[in-house]
Amino acid sequence: MTGPEIALRIDLNGNIRELDIGTVRDQQIRIIGRALLDSIQAVDFIRQPTDPDIVILARAHRDWQEPNLHAARAVDELAAPLPHLIQGEVVFAGYTAAGALTGLPHDAAQTIRAACQPR
């Protein structure tokens, strides 16, 4: 038996909330959409040496929101800086080669948590 499929939501203050997104796509979209209070949009992907990769999800309607500097720091720690800042709250989740959402790899979740700690 495997553990829960955990994604991480990061707000503008760097607060992290775990989301158990399960394994059913409709349920995953609903849970993430509720966490972001909007329709969701993939804003970037971070390729990993092993499956799963990481997808960064944000609100579809986020233009008026402040940049999420904590999420940007997490992306910088996981890979390379994004060519753009992500606005508003975000969710980091796993993304398989087959195109399915899944939980974050444990090491990636630890990196994201560390990047959001106060400095």
Phi and psi in radians as a Rosetta constraint file:
Dihedral C 1 N 2 CA 2 C 2 CIRCULARHARMONIC -1.670 0.35
Dihedral N 2 CA 2 C 2 N 3 CIRCULARHARMONIC 2.849 0.35
Dihedral C 2 N 3 CA 3 C 3 CIRCULARHARMONIC -1.394 0.35
Dihedral N 3 CA 3 C 3 N 4 CIRCULARHARMONIC -3.050 0.35
Dihedral C 3 N 4 CA 4 C 4 CIRCULARHARMONIC -1.158 0.35
Dihedral N 4 CA 4 C 4 N 5 CIRCULARHARMONIC 2.703 0.35
Dihedral C 4 N 5 CA 5 C 5 CIRCULARHARMONIC -1.563 0.35
Dihedral N 5 CA 5 C 5 N 6 CIRCULARHARMONIC 1.748 0.35
Dihedral C 5 N 6 CA 6 C 6 CIRCULARHARMONIC -1.742 0.35
Dihedral N 6 CA 6 C 6 N 7 CIRCULARHARMONIC 2.249 0.35
Dihedral C 6 N 7 CA 7 C 7 CIRCULARHARMONIC -1.972 0.35
Dihedral N 7 CA 7 C 7 N 8 CIRCULARHARMONIC 2.777 0.35
Dihedral C 7 N 8 CA 8 C 8 CIRCULARHARMONIC -2.078 0.35
Dihedral N 8 CA 8 C 8 N 9 CIRCULARHARMONIC 2.215 0.35
Dihedral C 8 N 9 CA 9 C 9 CIRCULARHARMONIC -1.710 0.35
Dihedral N 9 CA 9 C 9 N 10 CIRCULARHARMONIC 2.269 0.35
Dihedral C 9 N 10 CA 10 C 10 CIRCULARHARMONIC -2.081 0.35
Dihedral N 10 CA 10 C 10 N 11 CIRCULARHARMONIC 2.150 0.35
Dihedral C 10 N 11 CA 11 C 11 CIRCULARHARMONIC -1.577 0.35
Dihedral N 11 CA 11 C 11 N 12 CIRCULARHARMONIC -3.124 0.35
Dihedral C 11 N 12 CA 12 C 12 CIRCULARHARMONIC -1.179 0.35
Dihedral N 12 CA 12 C 12 N 13 CIRCULARHARMONIC -0.346 0.35
Dihedral C 12 N 13 CA 13 C 13 CIRCULARHARMONIC -1.586 0.35
Dihedral N 13 CA 13 C 13 N 14 CIRCULARHARMONIC 0.002 0.35
Dihedral C 13 N 14 CA 14 C 14 CIRCULARHARMONIC 1.528 0.35
Dihedral N 14 CA 14 C 14 N 15 CIRCULARHARMONIC 0.092 0.35
Dihedral C 14 N 15 CA 15 C 15 CIRCULARHARMONIC -1.244 0.35
Dihedral N 15 CA 15 C 15 N 16 CIRCULARHARMONIC 2.411 0.35
Dihedral C 15 N 16 CA 16 C 16 CIRCULARHARMONIC -1.962 0.35
Dihedral N 16 CA 16 C 16 N 17 CIRCULARHARMONIC 2.376 0.35
Dihedral C 16 N 17 CA 17 C 17 CIRCULARHARMONIC -2.211 0.35
Dihedral N 17 CA 17 C 17 N 18 CIRCULARHARMONIC 2.258 0.35
Dihedral C 17 N 18 CA 18 C 18 CIRCULARHARMONIC -1.355 0.35
Dihedral N 18 CA 18 C 18 N 19 CIRCULARHARMONIC 2.412 0.35
Dihedral C 18 N 19 CA 19 C 19 CIRCULARHARMONIC -2.115 0.35
Dihedral N 19 CA 19 C 19 N 20 CIRCULARHARMONIC 2.137 0.35
Dihedral C 19 N 20 CA 20 C 20 CIRCULARHARMONIC -1.510 0.35
Dihedral N 20 CA 20 C 20 N 21 CIRCULARHARMONIC 1.785 0.35
Dihedral C 20 N 21 CA 21 C 21 CIRCULARHARMONIC -1.541 0.35
Dihedral N 21 CA 21 C 21 N 22 CIRCULARHARMONIC -0.098 0.35
Dihedral C 21 N 22 CA 22 C 22 CIRCULARHARMONIC 1.154 0.35
Dihedral N 22 CA 22 C 22 N 23 CIRCULARHARMONIC -2.787 0.35
Dihedral C 22 N 23 CA 23 C 23 CIRCULARHARMONIC -2.156 0.35
Dihedral N 23 CA 23 C 23 N 24 CIRCULARHARMONIC -0.061 0.35
Dihedral C 23 N 24 CA 24 C 24 CIRCULARHARMONIC -1.672 0.35
Dihedral N 24 CA 24 C 24 N 25 CIRCULARHARMONIC 2.127 0.35
Dihedral C 24 N 25 CA 25 C 25 CIRCULARHARMONIC -0.932 0.35
Dihedral N 25 CA 25 C 25 N 26 CIRCULARHARMONIC -0.840 0.35
Dihedral C 25 N 26 CA 26 C 26 CIRCULARHARMONIC -1.039 0.35
Dihedral N 26 CA 26 C 26 N 27 CIRCULARHARMONIC -0.711 0.35
Dihedral C 26 N 27 CA 27 C 27 CIRCULARHARMONIC -1.142 0.35
Dihedral N 27 CA 27 C 27 N 28 CIRCULARHARMONIC -0.749 0.35
Dihedral C 27 N 28 CA 28 C 28 CIRCULARHARMONIC -1.038 0.35
Dihedral N 28 CA 28 C 28 N 29 CIRCULARHARMONIC -0.819 0.35
Dihedral C 28 N 29 CA 29 C 29 CIRCULARHARMONIC -1.095 0.35
Dihedral N 29 CA 29 C 29 N 30 CIRCULARHARMONIC -0.729 0.35
Dihedral C 29 N 30 CA 30 C 30 CIRCULARHARMONIC -1.119 0.35
Dihedral N 30 CA 30 C 30 N 31 CIRCULARHARMONIC -0.797 0.35
Dihedral C 30 N 31 CA 31 C 31 CIRCULARHARMONIC -1.113 0.35
Dihedral N 31 CA 31 C 31 N 32 CIRCULARHARMONIC -0.792 0.35
Dihedral C 31 N 32 CA 32 C 32 CIRCULARHARMONIC -1.210 0.35
Dihedral N 32 CA 32 C 32 N 33 CIRCULARHARMONIC -0.702 0.35
Dihedral C 32 N 33 CA 33 C 33 CIRCULARHARMONIC -1.055 0.35
Dihedral N 33 CA 33 C 33 N 34 CIRCULARHARMONIC -0.712 0.35
Dihedral C 33 N 34 CA 34 C 34 CIRCULARHARMONIC -1.155 0.35
Dihedral N 34 CA 34 C 34 N 35 CIRCULARHARMONIC -0.681 0.35
Dihedral C 34 N 35 CA 35 C 35 CIRCULARHARMONIC -1.149 0.35
Dihedral N 35 CA 35 C 35 N 36 CIRCULARHARMONIC -0.551 0.35
Dihedral C 35 N 36 CA 36 C 36 CIRCULARHARMONIC -1.713 0.35
Dihedral N 36 CA 36 C 36 N 37 CIRCULARHARMONIC -0.117 0.35
Dihedral C 36 N 37 CA 37 C 37 CIRCULARHARMONIC 1.032 0.35
Dihedral N 37 CA 37 C 37 N 38 CIRCULARHARMONIC 0.670 0.35
Dihedral C 37 N 38 CA 38 C 38 CIRCULARHARMONIC -2.999 0.35
Dihedral N 38 CA 38 C 38 N 39 CIRCULARHARMONIC 3.052 0.35
Dihedral C 38 N 39 CA 39 C 39 CIRCULARHARMONIC -1.147 0.35
Dihedral N 39 CA 39 C 39 N 40 CIRCULARHARMONIC 2.645 0.35
Dihedral C 39 N 40 CA 40 C 40 CIRCULARHARMONIC -1.848 0.35
Dihedral N 40 CA 40 C 40 N 41 CIRCULARHARMONIC 2.702 0.35
Dihedral C 40 N 41 CA 41 C 41 CIRCULARHARMONIC -2.454 0.35
Dihedral N 41 CA 41 C 41 N 42 CIRCULARHARMONIC 2.332 0.35
Dihedral C 41 N 42 CA 42 C 42 CIRCULARHARMONIC -1.309 0.35
Dihedral N 42 CA 42 C 42 N 43 CIRCULARHARMONIC 2.136 0.35
Dihedral C 42 N 43 CA 43 C 43 CIRCULARHARMONIC -1.811 0.35
Dihedral N 43 CA 43 C 43 N 44 CIRCULARHARMONIC -0.328 0.35
Dihedral C 43 N 44 CA 44 C 44 CIRCULARHARMONIC -2.952 0.35
Dihedral N 44 CA 44 C 44 N 45 CIRCULARHARMONIC 2.846 0.35
Dihedral C 44 N 45 CA 45 C 45 CIRCULARHARMONIC -2.228 0.35
Dihedral N 45 CA 45 C 45 N 46 CIRCULARHARMONIC 2.493 0.35
Dihedral C 45 N 46 CA 46 C 46 CIRCULARHARMONIC -2.067 0.35
Dihedral N 46 CA 46 C 46 N 47 CIRCULARHARMONIC 2.027 0.35
Dihedral C 46 N 47 CA 47 C 47 CIRCULARHARMONIC -1.323 0.35
Dihedral N 47 CA 47 C 47 N 48 CIRCULARHARMONIC 2.413 0.35
Dihedral C 47 N 48 CA 48 C 48 CIRCULARHARMONIC -2.020 0.35
Dihedral N 48 CA 48 C 48 N 49 CIRCULARHARMONIC 2.711 0.35
Dihedral C 48 N 49 CA 49 C 49 CIRCULARHARMONIC -1.130 0.35
Dihedral N 49 CA 49 C 49 N 50 CIRCULARHARMONIC -0.457 0.35
Dihedral C 49 N 50 CA 50 C 50 CIRCULARHARMONIC -2.234 0.35
Dihedral N 50 CA 50 C 50 N 51 CIRCULARHARMONIC 2.773 0.35
Dihedral C 50 N 51 CA 51 C 51 CIRCULARHARMONIC -1.234 0.35
Dihedral N 51 CA 51 C 51 N 52 CIRCULARHARMONIC 2.435 0.35
Dihedral C 51 N 52 CA 52 C 52 CIRCULARHARMONIC -1.625 0.35
Dihedral N 52 CA 52 C 52 N 53 CIRCULARHARMONIC 2.782 0.35
Dihedral C 52 N 53 CA 53 C 53 CIRCULARHARMONIC -1.353 0.35
Dihedral N 53 CA 53 C 53 N 54 CIRCULARHARMONIC -3.079 0.35
Dihedral C 53 N 54 CA 54 C 54 CIRCULARHARMONIC -2.106 0.35
Dihedral N 54 CA 54 C 54 N 55 CIRCULARHARMONIC 2.373 0.35
Dihedral C 54 N 55 CA 55 C 55 CIRCULARHARMONIC -2.001 0.35
Dihedral N 55 CA 55 C 55 N 56 CIRCULARHARMONIC 2.465 0.35
Dihedral C 55 N 56 CA 56 C 56 CIRCULARHARMONIC -1.895 0.35
Dihedral N 56 CA 56 C 56 N 57 CIRCULARHARMONIC 2.097 0.35
Dihedral C 56 N 57 CA 57 C 57 CIRCULARHARMONIC -1.937 0.35
Dihedral N 57 CA 57 C 57 N 58 CIRCULARHARMONIC 2.458 0.35
Dihedral C 57 N 58 CA 58 C 58 CIRCULARHARMONIC -2.459 0.35
Dihedral N 58 CA 58 C 58 N 59 CIRCULARHARMONIC 3.009 0.35
Dihedral C 58 N 59 CA 59 C 59 CIRCULARHARMONIC -1.069 0.35
Dihedral N 59 CA 59 C 59 N 60 CIRCULARHARMONIC 2.515 0.35
Dihedral C 59 N 60 CA 60 C 60 CIRCULARHARMONIC -1.182 0.35
Dihedral N 60 CA 60 C 60 N 61 CIRCULARHARMONIC -0.589 0.35
Dihedral C 60 N 61 CA 61 C 61 CIRCULARHARMONIC -1.938 0.35
Dihedral N 61 CA 61 C 61 N 62 CIRCULARHARMONIC 1.438 0.35
Dihedral C 61 N 62 CA 62 C 62 CIRCULARHARMONIC -2.198 0.35
Dihedral N 62 CA 62 C 62 N 63 CIRCULARHARMONIC 0.109 0.35
Dihedral C 62 N 63 CA 63 C 63 CIRCULARHARMONIC -0.994 0.35
Dihedral N 63 CA 63 C 63 N 64 CIRCULARHARMONIC -0.536 0.35
Dihedral C 63 N 64 CA 64 C 64 CIRCULARHARMONIC -1.480 0.35
Dihedral N 64 CA 64 C 64 N 65 CIRCULARHARMONIC -0.112 0.35
Dihedral C 64 N 65 CA 65 C 65 CIRCULARHARMONIC -1.530 0.35
Dihedral N 65 CA 65 C 65 N 66 CIRCULARHARMONIC 2.739 0.35
Dihedral C 65 N 66 CA 66 C 66 CIRCULARHARMONIC -1.205 0.35
Dihedral N 66 CA 66 C 66 N 67 CIRCULARHARMONIC 2.690 0.35
Dihedral C 66 N 67 CA 67 C 67 CIRCULARHARMONIC -1.113 0.35
Dihedral N 67 CA 67 C 67 N 68 CIRCULARHARMONIC 2.526 0.35
Dihedral C 67 N 68 CA 68 C 68 CIRCULARHARMONIC -1.680 0.35
Dihedral N 68 CA 68 C 68 N 69 CIRCULARHARMONIC 1.605 0.35
Dihedral C 68 N 69 CA 69 C 69 CIRCULARHARMONIC -1.189 0.35
Dihedral N 69 CA 69 C 69 N 70 CIRCULARHARMONIC -0.508 0.35
Dihedral C 69 N 70 CA 70 C 70 CIRCULARHARMONIC -1.182 0.35
Dihedral N 70 CA 70 C 70 N 71 CIRCULARHARMONIC -0.754 0.35
Dihedral C 70 N 71 CA 71 C 71 CIRCULARHARMONIC -1.124 0.35
Dihedral N 71 CA 71 C 71 N 72 CIRCULARHARMONIC -0.682 0.35
Dihedral C 71 N 72 CA 72 C 72 CIRCULARHARMONIC -1.089 0.35
Dihedral N 72 CA 72 C 72 N 73 CIRCULARHARMONIC -0.700 0.35
Dihedral C 72 N 73 CA 73 C 73 CIRCULARHARMONIC -1.130 0.35
Dihedral N 73 CA 73 C 73 N 74 CIRCULARHARMONIC -0.711 0.35
Dihedral C 73 N 74 CA 74 C 74 CIRCULARHARMONIC -1.101 0.35
Dihedral N 74 CA 74 C 74 N 75 CIRCULARHARMONIC -0.753 0.35
Dihedral C 74 N 75 CA 75 C 75 CIRCULARHARMONIC -1.083 0.35
Dihedral N 75 CA 75 C 75 N 76 CIRCULARHARMONIC -0.747 0.35
Dihedral C 75 N 76 CA 76 C 76 CIRCULARHARMONIC -1.054 0.35
Dihedral N 76 CA 76 C 76 N 77 CIRCULARHARMONIC -0.667 0.35
Dihedral C 76 N 77 CA 77 C 77 CIRCULARHARMONIC -1.251 0.35
Dihedral N 77 CA 77 C 77 N 78 CIRCULARHARMONIC -0.573 0.35
Dihedral C 77 N 78 CA 78 C 78 CIRCULARHARMONIC -1.413 0.35
Dihedral N 78 CA 78 C 78 N 79 CIRCULARHARMONIC -0.548 0.35
Dihedral C 78 N 79 CA 79 C 79 CIRCULARHARMONIC -2.654 0.35
Dihedral N 79 CA 79 C 79 N 80 CIRCULARHARMONIC -2.051 0.35
Dihedral C 79 N 80 CA 80 C 80 CIRCULARHARMONIC -2.129 0.35
Dihedral N 80 CA 80 C 80 N 81 CIRCULARHARMONIC 2.799 0.35
Dihedral C 80 N 81 CA 81 C 81 CIRCULARHARMONIC -1.026 0.35
Dihedral N 81 CA 81 C 81 N 82 CIRCULARHARMONIC 2.501 0.35
Dihedral C 81 N 82 CA 82 C 82 CIRCULARHARMONIC -1.219 0.35
Dihedral N 82 CA 82 C 82 N 83 CIRCULARHARMONIC 2.636 0.35
Dihedral C 82 N 83 CA 83 C 83 CIRCULARHARMONIC -1.281 0.35
Dihedral N 83 CA 83 C 83 N 84 CIRCULARHARMONIC -0.045 0.35
Dihedral C 83 N 84 CA 84 C 84 CIRCULARHARMONIC -2.592 0.35
Dihedral N 84 CA 84 C 84 N 85 CIRCULARHARMONIC 2.731 0.35
Dihedral C 84 N 85 CA 85 C 85 CIRCULARHARMONIC -1.469 0.35
Dihedral N 85 CA 85 C 85 N 86 CIRCULARHARMONIC 2.585 0.35
Dihedral C 85 N 86 CA 86 C 86 CIRCULARHARMONIC -1.621 0.35
Dihedral N 86 CA 86 C 86 N 87 CIRCULARHARMONIC 2.264 0.35
Dihedral C 86 N 87 CA 87 C 87 CIRCULARHARMONIC -1.666 0.35
Dihedral N 87 CA 87 C 87 N 88 CIRCULARHARMONIC 2.431 0.35
Dihedral C 87 N 88 CA 88 C 88 CIRCULARHARMONIC 1.397 0.35
Dihedral N 88 CA 88 C 88 N 89 CIRCULARHARMONIC -3.007 0.35
Dihedral C 88 N 89 CA 89 C 89 CIRCULARHARMONIC -1.186 0.35
Dihedral N 89 CA 89 C 89 N 90 CIRCULARHARMONIC 2.612 0.35
Dihedral C 89 N 90 CA 90 C 90 CIRCULARHARMONIC -2.360 0.35
Dihedral N 90 CA 90 C 90 N 91 CIRCULARHARMONIC 2.817 0.35
Dihedral C 90 N 91 CA 91 C 91 CIRCULARHARMONIC -2.186 0.35
Dihedral N 91 CA 91 C 91 N 92 CIRCULARHARMONIC 2.263 0.35
Dihedral C 91 N 92 CA 92 C 92 CIRCULARHARMONIC -1.723 0.35
Dihedral N 92 CA 92 C 92 N 93 CIRCULARHARMONIC 2.237 0.35
Dihedral C 92 N 93 CA 93 C 93 CIRCULARHARMONIC -2.424 0.35
Dihedral N 93 CA 93 C 93 N 94 CIRCULARHARMONIC 2.884 0.35
Dihedral C 93 N 94 CA 94 C 94 CIRCULARHARMONIC -1.417 0.35
Dihedral N 94 CA 94 C 94 N 95 CIRCULARHARMONIC 2.733 0.35
Dihedral C 94 N 95 CA 95 C 95 CIRCULARHARMONIC -2.547 0.35
Dihedral N 95 CA 95 C 95 N 96 CIRCULARHARMONIC 2.018 0.35
Dihedral C 95 N 96 CA 96 C 96 CIRCULARHARMONIC -1.412 0.35
Dihedral N 96 CA 96 C 96 N 97 CIRCULARHARMONIC 2.890 0.35
Dihedral C 96 N 97 CA 97 C 97 CIRCULARHARMONIC -1.069 0.35
Dihedral N 97 CA 97 C 97 N 98 CIRCULARHARMONIC -0.453 0.35
Dihedral C 97 N 98 CA 98 C 98 CIRCULARHARMONIC -1.420 0.35
Dihedral N 98 CA 98 C 98 N 99 CIRCULARHARMONIC -0.047 0.35
Dihedral C 98 N 99 CA 99 C 99 CIRCULARHARMONIC 1.562 0.35
Dihedral N 99 CA 99 C 99 N 100 CIRCULARHARMONIC 0.312 0.35
Dihedral C 99 N 100 CA 100 C 100 CIRCULARHARMONIC -1.766 0.35
Dihedral N 100 CA 100 C 100 N 101 CIRCULARHARMONIC 2.501 0.35
Dihedral C 100 N 101 CA 101 C 101 CIRCULARHARMONIC -1.273 0.35
Dihedral N 101 CA 101 C 101 N 102 CIRCULARHARMONIC 2.551 0.35
Dihedral C 101 N 102 CA 102 C 102 CIRCULARHARMONIC -2.679 0.35
Dihedral N 102 CA 102 C 102 N 103 CIRCULARHARMONIC 3.101 0.35
Dihedral C 102 N 103 CA 103 C 103 CIRCULARHARMONIC -1.205 0.35
Dihedral N 103 CA 103 C 103 N 104 CIRCULARHARMONIC 2.779 0.35
Dihedral C 103 N 104 CA 104 C 104 CIRCULARHARMONIC -1.240 0.35
Dihedral N 104 CA 104 C 104 N 105 CIRCULARHARMONIC 2.542 0.35
Dihedral C 104 N 105 CA 105 C 105 CIRCULARHARMONIC -1.074 0.35
Dihedral N 105 CA 105 C 105 N 106 CIRCULARHARMONIC 2.528 0.35
Dihedral C 105 N 106 CA 106 C 106 CIRCULARHARMONIC -0.974 0.35
Dihedral N 106 CA 106 C 106 N 107 CIRCULARHARMONIC -0.784 0.35
Dihedral C 106 N 107 CA 107 C 107 CIRCULARHARMONIC -1.144 0.35
Dihedral N 107 CA 107 C 107 N 108 CIRCULARHARMONIC -0.629 0.35
Dihedral C 107 N 108 CA 108 C 108 CIRCULARHARMONIC -1.167 0.35
Dihedral N 108 CA 108 C 108 N 109 CIRCULARHARMONIC -0.709 0.35
Dihedral C 108 N 109 CA 109 C 109 CIRCULARHARMONIC -1.085 0.35
Dihedral N 109 CA 109 C 109 N 110 CIRCULARHARMONIC -0.710 0.35
Dihedral C 109 N 110 CA 110 C 110 CIRCULARHARMONIC -1.112 0.35
Dihedral N 110 CA 110 C 110 N 111 CIRCULARHARMONIC -0.729 0.35
Dihedral C 110 N 111 CA 111 C 111 CIRCULARHARMONIC -1.098 0.35
Dihedral N 111 CA 111 C 111 N 112 CIRCULARHARMONIC -0.752 0.35
Dihedral C 111 N 112 CA 112 C 112 CIRCULARHARMONIC -1.113 0.35
Dihedral N 112 CA 112 C 112 N 113 CIRCULARHARMONIC -0.792 0.35
Dihedral C 112 N 113 CA 113 C 113 CIRCULARHARMONIC -1.038 0.35
Dihedral N 113 CA 113 C 113 N 114 CIRCULARHARMONIC -0.784 0.35
Dihedral C 113 N 114 CA 114 C 114 CIRCULARHARMONIC -1.129 0.35
Dihedral N 114 CA 114 C 114 N 115 CIRCULARHARMONIC -0.676 0.35
Dihedral C 114 N 115 CA 115 C 115 CIRCULARHARMONIC -1.170 0.35
Dihedral N 115 CA 115 C 115 N 116 CIRCULARHARMONIC -0.437 0.35
Dihedral C 115 N 116 CA 116 C 116 CIRCULARHARMONIC -1.611 0.35
Dihedral N 116 CA 116 C 116 N 117 CIRCULARHARMONIC -0.037 0.35
Dihedral C 116 N 117 CA 117 C 117 CIRCULARHARMONIC -1.215 0.35
Dihedral N 117 CA 117 C 117 N 118 CIRCULARHARMONIC 2.538 0.35
Dihedral C 117 N 118 CA 118 C 118 CIRCULARHARMONIC -1.020 0.35
Dihedral N 118 CA 118 C 118 N 119 CIRCULARHARMONIC 2.491 0.35
